[in-house]
Amino acid sequence: MEQEIREKLAHNLKVERAKKNWTQEQLAELSDVSTKHVTKIETLKVTPSIYIVYKFSKALGVTIDDLLK
Protein backbone atom coordinates (compact mmCIF):
# COMPACT_ATOMS: atom_id res chain seq x y z
CA MET A 1 0.00 0.00 0.00
CA GLU A 2 2.80 2.42 0.85
CA GLN A 3 4.42 1.79 -2.53
CA GLU A 4 1.14 2.55 -4.32
CA ILE A 5 0.78 5.85 -2.48
CA ARG A 6 4.38 6.80 -3.26
CA GLU A 7 3.81 5.98 -6.94
CA LYS A 8 0.65 8.10 -7.07
CA LEU A 9 2.40 11.01 -5.38
CA ALA A 10 5.39 10.83 -7.73
CA HIS A 11 3.12 10.69 -10.78
CA ASN A 12 0.89 13.53 -9.60
CA LEU A 13 3.85 15.74 -8.69
CA LYS A 14 5.19 15.33 -12.22
CA VAL A 15 1.76 16.05 -13.73
CA GLU A 16 1.21 19.17 -11.63
CA ARG A 17 4.72 20.43 -12.37
CA ALA A 18 4.16 19.86 -16.09
CA LYS A 19 0.91 21.85 -15.97
CA LYS A 20 2.91 24.81 -14.69
CA ASN A 21 5.96 24.10 -16.89
CA TRP A 22 8.08 23.93 -13.73
CA THR A 23 11.35 22.08 -13.35
CA GLN A 24 12.17 20.09 -10.25
CA GLU A 25 14.41 22.99 -9.27
CA GLN A 26 11.52 25.45 -9.44
CA LEU A 27 9.27 23.21 -7.34
CA ALA A 28 12.07 22.73 -4.84
CA GLU A 29 12.65 26.46 -4.50
CA LEU A 30 8.96 27.33 -4.18
CA SER A 31 8.31 24.60 -1.62
CA ASP A 32 11.57 25.14 0.33
CA VAL A 33 12.74 21.57 -0.26
CA SER A 34 16.05 20.59 -1.84
CA THR A 35 16.08 19.67 -5.51
CA LYS A 36 17.77 16.41 -4.57
CA HIS A 37 14.85 15.55 -2.26
CA VAL A 38 12.28 16.34 -4.97
CA THR A 39 14.18 14.05 -7.34
CA LYS A 40 14.30 11.24 -4.78
CA ILE A 41 10.55 11.54 -4.16
CA GLU A 42 9.71 11.52 -7.86
CA THR A 43 11.96 8.50 -8.45
CA LEU A 44 10.50 6.61 -5.48
CA LYS A 45 13.76 6.52 -3.54
CA VAL A 46 12.30 8.14 -0.40
CA THR A 47 8.93 8.52 1.26
CA PRO A 48 8.21 12.16 2.09
CA SER A 49 6.72 13.30 5.35
CA ILE A 50 3.21 14.73 5.33
CA TYR A 51 4.80 18.14 5.96
CA ILE A 52 6.75 17.89 2.69
CA VAL A 53 3.61 16.82 0.82
CA TYR A 54 1.85 19.83 2.38
CA LYS A 55 4.63 22.15 1.17
CA PHE A 56 4.31 20.74 -2.35
CA SER A 57 0.53 21.19 -2.33
CA LYS A 58 0.84 24.83 -1.26
CA ALA A 59 3.52 25.60 -3.85
CA LEU A 60 1.51 23.94 -6.63
CA GLY A 61 -1.84 25.39 -5.53
CA VAL A 62 -3.51 22.00 -5.19
CA THR A 63 -4.78 19.98 -2.25
CA ILE A 64 -2.91 17.15 -0.58
CA ASP A 65 -5.73 14.93 -1.78
CA ASP A 66 -5.01 15.99 -5.37
CA LEU A 67 -1.42 14.82 -4.95
CA LEU A 68 -2.40 11.47 -3.45
CA LYS A 69 -5.45 10.49 -5.52
C-alpha positions as CSV (number, residue, x, y, z in Angstrom):
1,M,0.0,0.0,0.0
2,E,2.8,2.4,0.8
3,Q,4.4,1.8,-2.5
4,E,1.1,2.5,-4.3
5,I,0.8,5.9,-2.5
6,R,4.4,6.8,-3.3
7,E,3.8,6.0,-6.9
8,K,0.7,8.1,-7.1
9,L,2.4,11.0,-5.4
10,A,5.4,10.8,-7.7
11,H,3.1,10.7,-10.8
12,N,0.9,13.5,-9.6
13,L,3.8,15.7,-8.7
14,K,5.2,15.3,-12.2
15,V,1.8,16.1,-13.7
16,E,1.2,19.2,-11.6
17,R,4.7,20.4,-12.4
18,A,4.2,19.9,-16.1
19,K,0.9,21.8,-16.0
20,K,2.9,24.8,-14.7
21,N,6.0,24.1,-16.9
22,W,8.1,23.9,-13.7
23,T,11.4,22.1,-13.3
24,Q,12.2,20.1,-10.3
25,E,14.4,23.0,-9.3
26,Q,11.5,25.5,-9.4
27,L,9.3,23.2,-7.3
28,A,12.1,22.7,-4.8
29,E,12.7,26.5,-4.5
30,L,9.0,27.3,-4.2
31,S,8.3,24.6,-1.6
32,D,11.6,25.1,0.3
33,V,12.7,21.6,-0.3
34,S,16.1,20.6,-1.8
35,T,16.1,19.7,-5.5
36,K,17.8,16.4,-4.6
37,H,14.9,15.5,-2.3
38,V,12.3,16.3,-5.0
39,T,14.2,14.0,-7.3
40,K,14.3,11.2,-4.8
41,I,10.5,11.5,-4.2
42,E,9.7,11.5,-7.9
43,T,12.0,8.5,-8.5
44,L,10.5,6.6,-5.5
45,K,13.8,6.5,-3.5
46,V,12.3,8.1,-0.4
47,T,8.9,8.5,1.3
48,P,8.2,12.2,2.1
49,S,6.7,13.3,5.4
50,I,3.2,14.7,5.3
51,Y,4.8,18.1,6.0
52,I,6.8,17.9,2.7
53,V,3.6,16.8,0.8
54,Y,1.8,19.8,2.4
55,K,4.6,22.1,1.2
56,F,4.3,20.7,-2.4
57,S,0.5,21.2,-2.3
58,K,0.8,24.8,-1.3
59,A,3.5,25.6,-3.8
60,L,1.5,23.9,-6.6
61,G,-1.8,25.4,-5.5
62,V,-3.5,22.0,-5.2
63,T,-4.8,20.0,-2.2
64,I,-2.9,17.1,-0.6
65,D,-5.7,14.9,-1.8
66,D,-5.0,16.0,-5.4
67,L,-1.4,14.8,-5.0
68,L,-2.4,11.5,-3.5
69,K,-5.5,10.5,-5.5
